[in-house]
């Protein structure tokens, strides 16, 4: 049930814990005139430790009430951890949403890389032109050279981002799929090799039969030639 509807389970669990804890505080804690505190004050007193905020205008007066407050703090920490896990799971992208997101990012990076490569060609041509015009020491040549190196560095960074993005796309599901496809390919290869081995054995048998037949024919021809010889 927790995996199917974690939010509902947490709400029910918190409601039960607050109800039991508030009743326990009302039963354990007393006012200055030795009377039980009201149920609303008990709920308010329990919510403070349960939410790990601390005591407010009310504090437990007995050791039993302090023990209940300590237990409430411990349960509150566990509930906060569960709530964080549930929120993180809700905010996380699904497998196909992640594929689409990575595809869009990869397209943007490819576009940036294309623009940067075009800028590299443009500024390389400008450097060649200024070099041909004997303006190597000019401010313009230095600026063009600096921009050229900057675009080359940006291309390297973009390639590294694309590589990391590709690595991030590979998850447990992809690894299992690759493993299954590899296993199927290996099984098919083994079957093909077994079939080829059988065919090779059949070919060897046929070659042995042909060799035996050729030898018999050779012997027969030699016998015929010996009979015709004077």
N, C-alpha and C positions, 0 to 999 in steps of 0.2 A: 504493500500500500504506500509506503514511503517513497518508493521510486516512481509510482504512477502519479501521486498527488502529494508532493512533499510540503507544499504550503498549507494545505488543509490539515495534514498530520501535525505540523508544528503548532498551528493555531489550537487544535484540540489538546495537544500535549501541554501547551502553556496554560490554557484555561483550566485543565485538571490540576496542574501543579499549583497555580495561583489559588484555586479554590481550597485545596488540601492545606497548602501552606498558610493561608489566611486563617482558616479554622484552627490550625495548630497554634498559631500565634495568639489567637483569641483565647484558646484554652490554656496556654502557658503564661501569658503576660497579664499583669494586673495594673490597675491605676493606683494612685496614692491612697485611695480609700479602700483598697483591697477588693476592688470590683473588676470583673473582666472588661477589657476594652471592647468597644463596639466593633461590629464586623467590618464597617467601612474603614475605621481606623486600622484594623488588622490588615485589610487589603492594601491600604496606603503604606503601612509599615513594611509589608512583604514585598511590594513592588520596588522599593528602593534597593535592597540587597539583590533582588532577583535580576534587576537590570544593571547591576554592578555600578550603580551611581553612588550608593552609600546612604547613610541615614539622613532623614530630613528633619522636620520638626518633631517627629516621634522617634523614640529609641526604646529597645526592649529593656525591661526592668529586671527580668529574671534570667537565670542561667539557661533555663529551658528555652526561653524566647531567643536568647543569643545563639543557642545551638541551632534552632530552626533558621535563624537569619544566616548563619554560616553555611548551612546546607543549601539555602536558597541562592547564596552567592555562587556556590559550586555548580549548581544546576543551571544558573543563569549564564555562566561561562560556557558550558557545553551547548546550551541553546544558541548562544551568540555564534559559536563556531559552526553549528549546523545551519543557521540562517545565512552566514557568509557563504557556505558551500552551495546552498540552494540558489542564492542570488547570482553567484558566479556561474553556475550551470545554466541559469536562465539567460544570462547575458552572453554566454559563449555561442559562437556561430556553429551551425550544423555543418556536416561534412560537405554538402552541396553548396551551401552559402559560402563556406571557406573557399571552395573551388572557384566560384564566381568572383569573390573578392580578390583572390590571388591572380586570376586571369586579367581582371581590370588593372591591378597594379603592374603586372607584367607588360601589359599593353602600353601603359604610361611610361614605364622604364624603357621599353623598346623605342617609343617615340622620342624620348629625351636622348637616347643614344644616337638615333638617326640625326637629330638636329646638331648634336655635339660633333658627330663625324663630319657633317657638312661644314660646320664652323672650322674644324681642323683643316679641311681642304682649302677653305677660303683664306684663312690666315697663313697657311703654308705658301699659297700662291702669292700673298702680299709680301711675305718675307723674301721669297725668290725675286719678286719685282724690285723691292728696295735694295736687295743685295746686288742685283744687276745694275741698278742706278747708282751704285757706290755710296749707299747711305746706311752702312752698317752701324755707324756710331751716332746716328740721329736718334732723337727721342721717340719718333714714330716707330722706328725699327725695334727699339727696346720694348715699347708698348705692345707691338704686334707679337713679338717673341714671347712676352709674358702671357698674353692671352692665349697663344697657341699651346704653351705648356699647361695652362690652366684647363683648357678644353681636353687635352690629352689625359690629365689627371682625373677630370670629371668622367671621361669615358671609362677609365679603370674602376672608379667608384660605382658607376652604374652597372658595369659587368659584375662586380662583386655583389651588389644588391640583388641582381637577377639570379645569381648563383645561390645566394642565401634563401631567396624566395622559392626557388625550385626545391631546395633541401627541406624547407618548411612544409612544402606540399606533401611530402612523403610521410605518411603516418602508419599506424599499425595496420589499418585496413589495406593500404596499398602494398605493404610488405607481405601480408597474407595473400593478396591477389597475385603478386609476383611469384611468391613461393608456390602457389597452386599451379600457375601457368608453367613455371619451370619444371615442376614435378610431372605435369602432363607431357611436356616436350621430351623430358628424359625417358618416360615410359614409351612414348612413340618411337624414340630413337632406338631404345633397346629392342622393341619389336621389329623394327626395320633391320637392325643388325642381325637378329636371329633369323629373319627371313632370308637375308643375304647369305648368311652362313649355310643355310640349307641349300640354297641355290648353288653356292660354290661347291658344296659336297656333291650335288648332282652332276655339276659340270666335271668335277674330277673323276667321278665314276664313268661318265661318258667318254672322257679322254682316255681313261685306262682301257675301256672297251675298244676304242678306235686304235689305240696303240697295239693292243693284242691282235686285232684284226689285221693291221698292217704287217705285223711280224709273221702271221700265218701266211699272208699273201706273199711275203718276201721268201719264206721257206718254200712255198709251192712253186714260185717262179724259178728258184734255184734248182729244185728237183727237175723241172721240165727242161731247163737249159742243160743240166747234166745228162739227161736221157738223149737229147738231140746231138750232143757232142759226139764225134767219130771216135 
